[in-house]
């Protein structure tokens, strides 16, 4: 469960490394807390430096510190109870950046994601990820 001011790692190759949650979108229950598969608005706190070669390319993503972007939560430290009774908990909070059309900004995901993403309509993220738990 992620709320306002929660920090999380960004596990895609978009260029962002660390982000902070500023809003939870389209969540009717939970009182403003996001869980796995929820869409949130984040502010990029830490990003990879943009090289000179990448800055000349028109197609390269230019994500900088302070950018406001949308993201999907893929891992949470708070345990999630599955329908069969199992509890799944991760070591950190993590997210993947998306655009306004709900498409991934990145082409690659680094790290483990939750299998609950498929049930919430984010099958593309689960298919790109190297491991799904």
Buried (B, 14 or more C-beta within 10 A) or exposed (E): BBEEEBBBBBBBBBBBBBBBBEBBEEBEEEEEBBBBBBBBBBBBBEBEEBEEEBEEEEEEBEBEEEBEBBBBBBBBBEEBEEEEEEEBEBEEBBBBBBEEEEEBBBEEBEBBBBEBBBBBEBEBBBEBBEEBE
